[in-house]
Amino acid sequence: MQVPPNSSAGANEVDALYADALAAWQAGRFEAALRLARAAIALEPRLPALHYLAASALLELDKADAAAGAYEAAVSLDPPYPLALHCAAGAALARARGDIKNGAAPLLEVPQSRSAGKVSVIVCSIDANKFARVSAAYARLLEAIDHEIIAIHDARSLAEGYNRGIRRSRGEILIFSHDDVDIVSPDFGARLLHRVATQDLIGVAGTSRATHVAWPGAGWPHLHGQIGMPASADGFIVTLYDARGPTIPGAQALDGAFLACRREVAEEIGFDQTTFDGWHGYDFDFSFRAHLSGYRCAICADLLVVHGSRGNYDSPEWVRCAERAGAKFRDRLPEWNSAPAQPELCSVEVRSGLEWQLFNARLYGTPRIETEQAR
C-alpha cells in the first residue's frame, strides 16, 4: 500500500498518525492500523486515503461489511487516480465477501436463442501438458456451442501460427489463445457470443489510446479490462485496469493472451508474420490495424481470463519487436514513446472463482441472485 494522505493542510498530527497506521498495516498489525487510521479520520475526515487505509485493515480483519462502508466513504470523497480505482476495487471485493457469507451467486448469462455459428479456438503450443489443459478448458466451456480446437504445435512465430490456424479454421468466430490461459466464467460461451454479436474484435485488457506496443504505457484513463494470474490453489491475483464497465468499446490495442473476433476480421487483417517473426508485437499490430480499418473493437472485462505468465518488456526479443512496431506505425502514433511509462496498477487477491465473479458483479453493478446451491 503506497497511497499518501495527500493532506493539503499538512497537519503534523494527521500525517504522523497516517505514517504509524501505514507502518502497522505493512507489519500485519491490522487492529493497530485501524485504530490509528480512525484517530486520524477523527481529526481530518476529508482525506480519502485515511478511509482507504481503515477499510483495508477492516478487510484484513474479515469485517467485510464495515470495510465496504469505509471504502465507499473514500470513494464519496472523489479521490484521484489511482486511489479512486483502489477504493472501488476494495469496496467491490468487500461486498463480494459479504455476498458469499449470505449465500449469493452470480446471475449467469444464457446463450442466444439462435446459433451464432461455429467457434474456432486456435492455440499455438509446444508444451503437451499446457495444450491438454487449455483445450480441455475450452471444450468444457464451449460444450453447448458448435466448436473446434485447432492446435499449431510447430509455429515459427505466433503470427505465423495464427495465420495457419485461420486457414485451417471453419468457424464464424475465431479465438486466438495462449496455451497457459484458463477461464473462470462458467458462462463464458454465452458471454462470448453476446459480446461478438455487437463487436468485431474483443480482448480482456487493452487501451482506448494506443501510444506504444506496450499498451499499458498509455496510462489512465485509457486502460481498461482485467486479467488474472494464479495465486493459490483456488485464488487469483486480478490486475484491474479500470472500473467503468464490463465492456468498453473503442479499443485501439488489445492484450494478446486472449483475442476473439469475427471471421471477416481475421481474414482481412491477418497477422503480420514478416514484421513480427517472434512471440511479441503481433497482438498490438493485429488489434491496432483492426481499429484503423474501422472494425468495432472492445475490451470485455467480465470473461475472467487467467494468464499463467507475466510479460517481460525488457527482454531483447520484446525490445526488437517493439522497435519494429515503432517503425511501422510511427506516422499513425504521434505520441509513440520508445520508453513508455509504467503506470501504477491496481491488483486485488480473490480467494476463489466464485469470489471473482461476485467481485465483478459488485464492481460493474450487474445482478446477483440467491440460489439454494450457493447456500
N, C-alpha and C positions, 0 to 999 in steps of 0.2 A: 504494500500500500504506500504510494508515494503521492499523496494529494495534500498539499499545504493548505492551511486555513484561509490564506489569501485575505487577511483582515486589512481593510482599508484604514481602520483606526490604529492598527498595530499595537493593541493593548498588550502590555508585557505579561499580565497575569493570564490572559486568554492564550497567548502564544505559548507560555510555559506549560499550561495545562494541556494544550494540544500536543506539545512535544512529549510530555510524560505519558499521555494516553497512547500516542502512537508507539512509543517505545514499549509500553506494556503489551499492546496488541501484537507487535512483532515478536515479543518474547513468549507469546501464548498465554499471557495473564489477562484473560478476557474480562473477568469481573472487575479488575482494576482499571482496565481500559474503559469499560463502560462507566464506571464511577467518575473517572477523571473527565471523560467527554461530556457527561451530563453536568458536571460542575462548570465546565467551560460554556456549555449551552445556556446555563442559568445566567451567566454574565453577558453573553453575546449570542442571542438566539437566531441571528440573521445569517450566520455563516453556514452554508450547506455542507462544507467539509466536516464540521463538527457533528452534524446529524448523520453524515455518512459513516463516520468512524464509530459512533454509538450503534448504528444499525449493524455494522459489520461485526461488532462484538456480540450483539444480541443474536445474530445468525449463528455465530460460532458456539454460543451457549444454547443453541437449539430452541430459541424462543422466536419461532417463525412469525407469528402474528405481530409481536412487538417490533421485530426487525423490519417487517414490511411497512409498518406505520412510520418508523423512523426514516427509512429510505424515501418514502413518499413525501415526508416533510422536507427532506433535502431537495427532491425534485420540485416541490412547490416554490422553492426559493430561487429557481431559474439559474442553476449553476452553469458555468461554461463547460465546453468540451475539453478534455474527455470525462470530467467529473459527472456531467449530465448522463452520459452513457453508463458509467459505473453505477450510478444511482438507479437508473431504470432497470438495469440488469439485476441488481441486488434485490429490488422490490419484486421483480418477476420471480426470481429464484425463491425468495422467502414465501411468496404466495403459493408457489408450486408445492413447496414442502408442507404448507398448511393444507393444501388440497389433497395431498397424498394421505395425510393423517385423517382427513374427513372422508376418504374413500372415493375421491373424484377420479374420473378417467377422461381422457380427451375425446372429443367428438371426431370420429373418423370420417373422412370423405368417402363417398361411394362412387363407383365407376359411372361413366356416362352411359346413358341408355342405349346409344348406338355405338358400334365399334369404331375406334379411331384407326384401325388398321394394325398391321404387324409392327412390332418394336424390334429393332436390331441392336444388340449390345455388342460393341466392338472393344476388345481388350487386347492390348499388346503385353505379353508376359513371357519371360524366360524362366520363371520360377513355378514349378508344377504345383507346389503347395499353395502358393498365393492364388494361382489361377483357379485351383479347385475350390478354394474358399469363396472367391468373388463370384465365380459362376454359379455356385450353389446359392449364394445370397440373391442374385438376380433371378434365378429360376424360382426361388420361393416367393419373392416379392411380385413377380410378373406371372405367377401361376394361372391367374384368371384371364390373362391377356395373351393373345397370339404373339409369340416372340421367338427369337433365335439368338444364340450367343455365338459370336464369331471370334475365334482365337487366332491371334497372329503371334507365333512363337519365335519368329526369326526376323523381326523388324530391324531394318538398318537404322531407323530413327522413328520417333513417334509419328512424325508427319508421314513418312513413307508407309509405316504400318497402317495408319488410319486410312490413308488413301487406298491401300489394298483392301482394307475392310469395307470401305464404301463400295468398291466394285463388286465385292462378293455378297454384299447385303441385299435383302429383298424388302426391308421394312420401309414403311412410310415415315416412321420416327426412328432416328438413329441416336444411340447413346455412345459417347466416347468416354471410357472409364479407365482410370489407373487400376492396376491389379491389387493394390493394397487399400482398396476402398470397401467400406461397409456402410449400410444404410439403416437408420434406426426407425424411420417412419414405417409403421406396419401397413399403412395405406399408401405406400409410395406409388404403386401403379396408378391408382385413381388420381393422386396429386399430379403425377407426370402428365397424364392425359389431359387433365384440366388446364395445366399451365401451357402446354403446347397448342391447346385449342385457341389461345389468344396471343401467343408469342411464337416467333420463328426459331429463336435460339435462346436457350436458358443455361445458366450455371448457378452455383450455390454461393459464390462470392465473386466480387469484382468491383468495378468502378464506373461511375457515370461521367468521368472526365479522364480520358487516357492521357497520361503525361510520360509514361515510361513503360517498358516491358515488365518492370517490377510494379505491377498495378497498385499496391498499397502506397506507393510514393505519391499518389495523387492527394492523399490526406483527406481528413474530414472537412466538409460534409459530403465528400464524393465517394466514400467507401460504403459498401452495402453487403448484406448477407451474413452468413456464419458458417463455420466449419469446425468439426470436432476432431479430437485426437484421443486415442485410448489413454486412460489414466489409471484404471484399476481393473479388477475382474469384471465389474459391471458399469463403472463410471467413465466419464469423458471430461476432458478439458475442452470447452467450447470457446473459440475465439469469435467474438461478436463485433461486427464492423459497424452496425447501426441498429436502431430500434424503431425505424419508421414504418415498417410494414413487412409482411411476409413476401410480397412480390414488388420489386422496384423496376419499372420499365426504363427504357432509355439507357441501357448499359452500353458502354463503349469497349470495355475489355473484361474478360472473364477468366477466372482461375481454371486451369485445365484438369484438375483432379476428377471433375465430373462435368461433362457438357452433354446437352441433348438438343436436337434440332429436327426440323422437318427435312425430309429428303432433298427437296429442291435447294435448300441452303447448302448442304454438304456437297451436292453435285456442282452447283455454280461456284461456290467459294473454294472448296477443296483445301488441302493443306500444302503449304509451300515447302516441299521436301528438298528443293535445291538450296534455298537460303537457310532453312532450319534443318540441317542434316544431323542434328544430335537429339537431345532429350529436353530442350528448353526452347522457349520463344514461340513454339508452334501455336500455343493457345492464345497468346496475345495477338499474333498475326491473324489467326483464323477469326477470332471474335471482332477484332478491330475492322478487318475488311468486310465482315458481315454488317457491322454498323455503318461503314462508309457506303455500302451498297443499298442501304435503306431498309434492311431487314429489321424486324422488331426483336430487339434483344433485351433480355430481362435477367435480373438476379432473383432467384427464388430461395428464400432462406429456410423455408419450412419442410424441405425434403430430408433434412437431418442426416447429412453425409459425414461420415468419419473417414479421415485420411490418415493412413498409418505412418506417414513420413512428413518431415518438415522441409520446406525449400531452403536451399543454400544459395543466397545471392552473391556469395564471394568465390564460388568455385570457378576455376579457369574456363570450364565448358560453358557455365552460365554467362560469364562476362563476355565470352566470344559471341554467344547468341544475342546478347543484349546489344553489342556493338553492331551486329548485322541488322537488328531491328531498327536501331537508330539511323543507320544509313538508309534503310528502305523507307522509313516513314518521317524523316526529319521535316520534310516540307509540309506534312499534314499535322505535325505536332510541334507547334511553335514553342510550347513550354517544355519540350524534351530536356531532361537533365541527365547527364551522364552518371551522376551520383545522387539518385533521388533520396529524399529524406525518409527516415524510418519513423512513422508516427507511433505515438503511444497507443497500444491497442488494449481492448478490454477482454478479459477472459474470466469465465466462471467455471467452477467444477460442479458437474451434475453427478448425482450418485447412481443414476440408472437411466435406461432409455425412457421409462415412464416419466421420470422427473424432467428429462429434457423435453418431452412432448408437452407436459403441463407448463413448463417454463415458457415455451413458445406460445402456448395458448394465453398465458398471462401477459407476455411481452407485447403481443400483437392484438390482444383483445378478441381472440376467436373463442367460440363457445366451448364449454365443457359440459359433460353430463355425468350423472351418478349411475353406477352400474352395480349390480349385486356381485359380479365377479371381482370388481375392484375392492369391495368391502371384505 
